[in-house]
């Protein structure tokens, strides 16, 4: 038989253990579903539906995702910026907002911002861009048409030819777009690096058909073109 003091300590320890466990479990059960903070430092936030489907990623450049299609991630060929990437109901990239910029060692300034909206399993049907580069700056709002095939077909092709010389890669890509179709610019409104501004509207094949322009010196013009790029009508100021 244990001494009374030892038995008391054993019972006391057991009671404390039960109380501690109950307190922890009740704490988890009653934990608030909303969290209020004054400040939060993170590298990446993933917003998901209750079933786990990814809907939004907010990240720095170091942790930004690649191209995600139906929950599966593929390497992105060029994107490396902080921002927000949105996903549709199936967990496929559906548009994004990114920003970046820096001054190089030689003093060259670079800045960029980009907002885009994607077609279903395709690329940007509408994009707003603002860039500052060594050669100047430009701002552009552009509308594009895309074929109905999934961009996954293009991603898989690029992965299969990545070890080929660049000229062979370009040949294979040109053949792919010739067979499947590619992006077609339909309208662009923007400021060019030379200081001019213009509105260009293209046909279904991407041929410029109407171009309204104000040159850097302020002179305006309006051109109408045929499918071969020949000017068929033009309005310019009288001399």
C-alpha positions in Angstrom: 0.0 0.0 0.0 1.3 3.5 -1.0 1.7 6.1 1.8 -1.2 8.5 2.0 0.9 11.4 0.9 2.1 9.6 -2.3 -1.5 8.4 -3.1 -2.7 12.0 -2.7 0.0 13.3 -5.1 -0.9 10.6 -7.6 -4.6 11.5 -7.5 -3.8 15.2 -7.6 -1.6 14.7 -10.7 -4.3 12.7 -12.4 -6.9 15.4 -11.7 -4.6 18.1 -13.0 -4.0 16.1 -16.2 -7.8 15.7 -16.8 -8.4 19.4 -16.2 -5.6 20.4 -18.5 -6.8 18.1 -21.3 -10.4 19.4 -20.9 -9.2 23.0 -21.0 -7.1 22.4 -24.2 -9.9 20.5 -25.9 -12.5 23.1 -25.0 -10.2 25.8 -26.1 -9.9 24.2 -29.6 -13.7 23.7 -29.7 -14.4 27.3 -28.8 -11.6 28.9 -30.8 -12.9 31.9 -32.8 -13.3 31.4 -36.5 -12.4 35.0 -37.1 -8.9 36.4 -36.4 -8.3 40.1 -36.0 -4.7 41.5 -36.3 -3.2 44.9 -36.6 -0.3 43.7 -38.8 0.6 40.4 -40.5 3.9 39.6 -42.3 3.7 36.6 -44.7 5.3 35.4 -47.9 2.2 33.8 -49.4 -1.6 33.4 -48.7 -3.7 30.7 -50.4 -7.5 31.2 -50.4 -9.4 28.0 -50.8 -13.0 26.8 -51.0 -14.3 24.4 -48.3 -13.5 21.5 -50.6 -9.8 22.7 -51.0 -10.2 24.2 -54.4 -7.6 27.0 -54.8 -9.3 30.4 -55.7 -6.7 33.1 -54.9 -2.9 33.3 -54.2 -1.4 36.5 -52.8 2.4 36.1 -52.7 5.8 37.7 -53.0 8.0 37.1 -56.0 10.0 34.3 -54.4 6.9 32.1 -53.6 4.6 32.9 -56.5 2.9 29.9 -58.1 3.5 28.6 -61.6 0.6 28.0 -64.0 -2.1 26.0 -62.2 -4.6 24.1 -64.2 -7.3 22.2 -62.4 -5.2 22.1 -59.2 -2.0 20.9 -60.9 1.0 23.3 -61.1 3.3 23.7 -64.1 6.4 25.9 -64.4 5.8 29.4 -65.7 8.2 30.4 -68.5 8.8 34.0 -67.4 6.6 35.3 -64.5 8.5 36.4 -61.5 6.7 39.1 -59.6 4.7 39.8 -56.4 0.9 40.0 -56.8 -2.4 38.2 -56.8 -3.4 35.3 -59.1 -7.1 34.4 -59.3 -8.5 30.9 -60.1 -11.9 29.7 -61.4 -14.3 27.2 -59.9 -12.1 24.4 -61.1 -8.8 25.7 -59.6 -7.5 26.9 -63.0 -5.8 30.3 -63.4 -8.2 32.9 -64.5 -6.4 36.3 -64.3 -4.1 38.2 -62.1 -2.6 41.4 -60.8 1.2 41.8 -60.5 3.6 44.7 -59.9 7.4 45.1 -59.8 10.3 47.4 -60.5 13.9 48.3 -59.5 16.9 50.3 -60.4 19.7 48.3 -62.0 23.4 48.5 -61.0 24.0 50.8 -64.0 21.2 53.1 -62.8 18.5 52.0 -65.3 15.0 52.3 -63.9 12.4 49.7 -64.5 8.8 49.5 -63.3 5.8 47.5 -64.4 2.2 46.7 -63.5 -0.2 44.2 -65.1 -3.9 43.3 -64.7 -5.4 40.6 -66.9 -8.5 38.5 -67.4 -8.2 35.0 -69.0 -10.4 32.9 -71.2 -11.3 29.4 -70.0 -8.1 27.4 -69.8 -6.4 30.0 -72.0 -4.5 33.2 -71.8 -5.4 36.9 -71.5 -8.5 38.1 -73.3 -8.0 41.5 -71.8 -4.8 43.0 -70.3 -3.8 46.4 -68.9 -0.1 47.0 -68.8 2.2 49.9 -67.7 5.9 49.6 -68.2 8.9 51.8 -67.7 12.1 50.5 -69.3 15.5 51.7 -70.6 14.0 52.7 -73.9 11.1 54.7 -72.4 7.7 53.9 -71.1 4.4 52.6 -72.5 0.9 52.0 -71.3 -1.5 49.7 -73.1 -5.0 48.3 -72.8 -5.4 45.3 -75.2 -8.1 42.8 -76.1 -7.3 39.4 -77.6 -9.1 36.4 -79.1 -8.0 32.9 -78.3 -8.9 29.5 -79.9 -10.8 26.9 -77.9 -8.0 24.4 -77.1 -6.6 24.2 -73.6 -3.4 26.1 -72.9 -2.2 22.8 -71.3 -1.6 21.5 -74.9 0.9 24.4 -75.4 2.5 23.9 -72.0 3.0 20.2 -72.7 4.5 21.0 -76.1 7.0 23.5 -74.6 8.0 21.0 -72.0 8.6 18.3 -74.7 10.9 20.6 -76.8 12.7 22.5 -74.1 15.9 20.6 -74.7 16.0 21.4 -78.4 18.0 24.3 -79.9 16.1 27.6 -79.9 15.6 27.6 -83.7 14.0 24.1 -83.6 11.8 25.2 -80.7 10.5 28.1 -82.7 9.8 25.9 -85.7 7.8 23.5 -83.6 5.9 26.3 -82.0 5.1 27.9 -85.4 3.8 24.5 -86.6 1.7 24.1 -83.5 0.0 27.5 -83.9 -0.4 26.9 -87.6 -2.4 23.8 -86.8 -4.2 24.8 -83.7 -4.5 28.6 -84.0 -3.0 31.2 -81.8 -3.8 34.4 -80.0 -5.2 37.3 -82.2 -5.0 40.9 -81.1 -8.3 42.6 -81.8 -7.9 46.1 -80.2 -5.2 48.0 -78.5 -5.2 51.5 -76.9 -2.0 52.9 -75.6 0.9 55.2 -75.3 4.1 54.1 -77.1 7.7 54.6 -76.0 8.1 57.4 -78.6 5.4 59.5 -76.9 2.6 58.9 -79.4 -0.8 57.5 -78.5 -3.0 55.4 -80.7 -6.1 53.2 -81.0 -5.8 50.2 -83.3 -8.7 47.8 -84.2 -8.0 44.6 -86.0 -10.1 42.0 -87.9 -10.6 38.4 -86.8 -7.3 37.4 -88.4 -5.4 40.1 -86.5 -4.9 42.5 -89.5 -5.0 46.2 -88.5 -8.1 47.8 -90.2 -8.5 51.1 -88.4 -5.7 53.1 -86.7 -6.3 56.4 -84.9 -3.1 58.1 -83.9 -1.7 61.3 -82.3 2.0 61.5 -83.0 4.6 62.9 -80.5 4.5 66.3 -82.3 0.7 66.4 -81.8 -0.3 65.7 -85.4 -3.4 63.5 -85.6 -4.3 60.9 -88.2 -7.0 58.3 -89.0 -6.2 55.4 -91.4 -8.4 52.6 -92.8 -6.6 49.6 -94.2 -7.4 46.4 -96.1 -6.4 42.9 -95.0 -3.0 43.3 -96.7 -2.1 46.4 -94.7 -2.7 48.8 -97.6 -4.2 52.2 -96.7 -7.6 52.5 -98.4 -8.7 55.7 -96.6 -7.0 58.4 -94.5 -7.9 61.5 -92.7 -5.1 64.0 -91.8 -5.1 67.7 -91.0 -5.0 70.1 -94.0 -1.6 71.7 -94.4 
